[in-house]
Amino acid sequence: MIDILWCRGDSRTARIAALVILIAAWLPVRAAMLMSIFIHRALRTGYEAELALMDQFWNPWLHLAFL
């Protein structure tokens, strides 16, 4: 990340563009993984069990694992 700030000319622009493209590609993948975990947990829940599934979206350890 520090290298991006110290580069000059076109290579700096290319690195920033690559970083933006990587982040833009990662966000839909991350959202799909979170939704797949959510659906998996919903389908594995028992018939009479309470649906308390939203805690995964507030779990900092899960979000840290996605970094």
C-alpha positions in Angstrom: 0.0 0.0 0.0 2.8 2.4 0.8 4.4 1.7 -2.6 1.3 3.1 -4.3 1.9 6.5 -2.7 5.6 6.7 -3.7 5.3 5.7 -7.3 5.5 8.3 -10.1 3.7 8.6 -13.4 1.8 5.9 -15.1 2.8 3.0 -12.8 1.1 4.8 -9.9 -2.1 5.2 -11.9 -1.9 1.6 -13.0 -1.5 0.3 -9.5 -4.4 2.4 -8.2 -6.5 1.1 -11.0 -5.6 -2.4 -10.2 -6.4 -1.9 -6.6 -9.8 -0.5 -7.5 -10.5 -3.4 -9.9 -9.6 -5.9 -7.2 -11.8 -4.3 -4.6 -14.7 -4.1 -7.1 -14.3 -7.8 -8.0 -14.0 -8.8 -4.3 -17.2 -7.1 -3.1 -19.7 -9.3 -5.0 -17.7 -12.4 -4.1 -17.8 -11.5 -0.5 -21.6 -10.7 -0.6 -22.2 -14.1 -2.3 -20.2 -15.9 0.3 -22.1 -14.2 3.1 -25.5 -15.0 1.5 -24.5 -18.6 0.9 -23.6 -19.0 4.6 -26.9 -17.4 5.6 -28.9 -19.7 3.3 -27.0 -22.8 4.4 -27.7 -21.9 8.1 -31.3 -21.3 7.3 -31.7 -24.7 5.6 -29.9 -26.5 8.4 -32.2 -25.0 11.1 -34.7 -27.4 12.5 -38.4 -27.1 11.7 -39.5 -25.8 15.1 -36.3 -24.0 15.9 -36.1 -20.2 16.2 -34.5 -18.5 13.2 -31.8 -16.4 14.7 -29.5 -16.1 11.7 -28.6 -12.5 11.5 -25.7 -12.7 14.0 -23.3 -13.7 11.2 -23.6 -10.2 9.7 -22.6 -8.6 13.0 -19.8 -11.0 13.7 -16.4 -9.2 13.5 -14.4 -12.5 13.3 -16.2 -13.5 10.2 -15.6 -10.2 8.5 -12.0 -10.4 9.6 -11.7 -13.8 8.0 -12.9 -12.3 4.7 -10.0 -9.8 4.7 
